[in-house]
Amino acid sequence: MTMAEASGAGVVEVGELRTASGAGSSLHEEILQGLRRYLVEGGLPDGARIPERLLCQTMGVSRTPLREALKVLAAEGLVELLPNRGARVRAFGEKDIRELFEVMGGLEALAGRLACEHITDEEIAAVEKLHYDMYASYMRRDLPAYFALNQKIHQAIVAAARNAVLTATYTNFSSRLQRVRYNANRENHKDRWGEAMREHEQILDALQRRAGLELSDILFRHLQNKRAAALRYLSDHPSETDPMKG
């Protein structure tokens, strides 16, 4: 059975939820990473109940570690816990998306300016490698790999700002928007994905030149364009589950 059959409208098959055991990785971390990736990449529609029994069977785990992972994802803003009724995928409305991206745009703009003041040559080289790896994923049309590298680039710029308060605030908001940002790359208006790739070329160029104010402006526009794409995607793919219903 696929998750689509279980939920009525899923996208990814249950088998894709499995995670490979890695050296030093705990069961909790494997479940958390696999479930987070599954939800971010659209394994279930917005507002859908999370089928715990099916997930436990698929991953070969008990309810306890699965529910612990769901608590973490609820803290990140990806799911909502329902008292005595399990959990569901969090659905963001138009107002949520507008407000969250407004804050994220401001945070990334500040991070870009500060990063240009503090970033090292080695850190720029690391961002450059991530950029070209991301471009290769874009050329393959490998959205999951592209998105993972994209997030690492944004996180690297924030880390280079050398501001612990900014990093903590950014992490909090970024986790809530993971699924929304992923879906925005699926929006086909004037090839938004290609546009985002070109914006990242500008980001890299400004970072290499340590042009703080220019990078700040580019990042802010980048987030506003991402917001527009996310809103278009929301309009074209309204939640199939009424978030007001239990």
N, C-alpha and C positions, 0 to 999 in steps of 0.2 A: 504494500500500500504506500502511496506517496503522500506527502504532507498536503498536497493539493486535494487529494481525495478525502483527507481527514478534515480539512478546513473548508473545503468547497471552493477555494479561490487562491490556493498557494501557488508558488512559482518554482521553488526548488525542491527536489526530491529528498526524502528523509535520509537516504544513503549519503548525501553530500554533507550531512551534519557530523559525520564521524571525524574524529581528530586522531592524528597519528601521535603515539607516545614519543616524546622527545626526552633526551637526557636531562634530568634535573627538573622536568615539568611535573607538577602534581596533578592528581586527578581533578581537583577543584579547578585548577588553571586550565586544564584541557577542556573541561565542560564549559567553563566560562568563555573561553576564546571561541570554541565551536558554536556555542549558542549565540554569542554576540555577532559573529560573522554571519550566521544564518539569518538573524533578524535584520541586520543592517542591509544585507543583500536582497531582502524582500521575500524570505521564505514563507512569510505569512502576511496577509494584508493588514493595513492599519485597523486597529480596533478588534482584531480577531483574538479569540481565546487561545491560550497556549496549551496544546494537548499534552499534558504532563505524562500521562501513561504511555502514549506513543513515543514520546521523546525518551523516556526511561528504557523502553524496549529497544529502541534504535541504538542508543548509546551504551546499553548494557550496564546501567547504573540504577541505584535505588532512588526513591523520591527525595531523600534527605539532601544529597549533594546537588541535585538538580534545583531544589528549592533554595538552597544557599546561593547558587549562581543567579537565580531569578531575583533574589534580594539585592545582589550587587548591581544587576542590570536595572532594577527599579531605582536604585540610588543614582545611577547614571542617566536615568530619564528615558530609557528605551522601552521599558514595560511598566505597567501599572499593576499593583497587587490588589486583589479584590478580597475583602474580608470573608473568609470561609468559602471562597469561590474560585480560588486559583489566581491566575494572572492573565493579562491580555496585552497585546502590542499597543504601545501608546500611540494615539493618533493626534497629530498636530494640526490645528486649524490655521486659517489664513492669518489671524491676529498673532498667534503664537510664532509663526514663521517670520512675519514682519519684525516683530519685536526682538526675537532671538538674533536674527541676522543684523539688525541695527547695532546691537551690543557687540556681536562678533566682529563686525566691520571696524568698530572703534578699537577693539582690543588688538586686532591684527595690524591696524594702521599704527598704533602705538608700538607694537612689537617690532614692526619693520624699521621704524625710526631709531629705536633703541638698539636693535641688532646691528645696524650699520655703525654704531658707535663702539660696539664691544666685540663683534665677531672676529675670529681669527682666520688666517689664511687656510688652516687645516679644516675648519668648520665650513668655509665657503667651498672648498674642494669636495667635502662630503655631500653638501647640498647639490653641487653640480653633478656628482655621480648619481644621486637619487633622481635628479631631473632627467638625465639621459636614460636611466633605467625606466622611468615613467614614460618617456617618449616611446621607447621600444614597446611597452605595454599598450600604449595608445595605438601604435601602428598595427599591433596584433588584434586590436579591438578587445583586449582582455581587461574588462572593466574592474573586476575584483583586484587584480594585481595593480592596475593603474591607481585605483582608489587608495590602496594601502600605502603606496609610495607617495601619493599626493599628500596624505595625512602626515607622513613622516617629514615631508618638506616643511609644511606649515608648523609642525611641532618643533622642528630644528630652528626655525626663525624665532619662534617664541622663546625657546631655550637660550638662544644667543642674546636675547634682550637682557639677560642677567637680572631679572626682577622676579623674586619668588611669589609676590602677591599677584602679579600679572599672570604668571604661569599657572598658579592655582585657580584663578578665576577663569582663565582661558580653558583649562582642562574641564572644569565644571560645565561650561556652556558647550564646549566642543562635543562632549560625550552625548549630550541631548540631541545634537544636530547630525550625528553620524548617518543615520538612516535617511534624513532629509537631504543631506549633501550628496549621498550616494545616488538617490533617485534623481536629483537635479542633473546628473550626468546622462541620464537616460532620456532627458527631454530633448526633442529633435528640432526645436525652433531654430532655424538658421545654423544648424550644426553647433549647438551649445558646447558639446564636448571638444570640438576643434577650436572653438573660441577660447575655452578654458585653457587649452594647451598653449595657445598663443599668448595668453595672459601670463602663463607661467614662464614663458621665455622672457617676457619683460621683467618679471619678478627676479629671475636669475641675473639678468643683465644689470639691473639696478643694485642688486646685492653685491655683485662682483665689483661694481664701481663705488660701493659704500655710499650711494646717493640716498640718504635717509629720508628726506622729504618726498623725493620722487617715489621711492619704494612704498612709503606710507600711503600716498595717493593711489598707487597701483593696487595695493592690497585692499584698500577700501572699495575701489571700483569693482575689483574682482569679487568681493563678497556681495556687493549689491547686484551684480550680474548673476551670481549664484542664487541669490534670493529670488530674482525675477524668474529664473529657470525653475526653482523649487515651487513657486506659486503656480506657474503654468502646468507643471506636472501634477500638482494637487488638483487643479481645475479639471485636468483630463482624466485623472484617476481618483475620483472621490472615494472616501472610505466606504466599504460595503457593510460595515458594522456600525450601527448607531452608538457612539460612545456614551450616550445617556442611558442606554438600556443595560440591564444587568445580564 
